[in-house]
């Protein structure tokens, strides 16, 4: 089968679409809440002199929710946001330069968004699309080892990004695992699991590139060792 005919499963597109679908299902019960925050942000940019946000008509009656925080419906909704952010931890790397240079030492968020965790849950899945695509390319490189081991190829920028994601994911996962103060804090546990997921996905990508590098090195060695034959003159 030729290189042009061999396609394989398109992980580079399947992974980003799958994570967007999962995050949409997770955050769907909070859609009215996000619509209100978006309205508040637009109101703040249009009228910066006023800080009063538009009135929010809560679709859920607060009085009907359980009072026990551990079993509260609000905690369940918060977990959905944390899981969505944890699945897309590499998006936080994009925010690091701004957080370092800003006076508040925190990530950027639109004015009028009063719940920072909600902004993470909504924005990180979109920002992280390129990271999921890189992970899909790495998986394709491993899956195509027998048919076309030199494709797909990722440039040096992609390789550096994957290495950075691998290092940061490993650091987060090990930090949550080793630090005893994080035990029992479910938000940090989810972030630790997210770091472990990124470590595995980026590790597969790195393994694919290492495999390709060894193949190219071997092919170059074979090409350099093959003697050039001259046609025999009769």
Helices and strands as residue ranges (DSSP letters): H 11-27, G 28-30, H 31-46, G 62-64, G 69-71, H 73-86, H 91-101, H 116-127, H 129-143, H 156-178, G 180-182, H 186-225
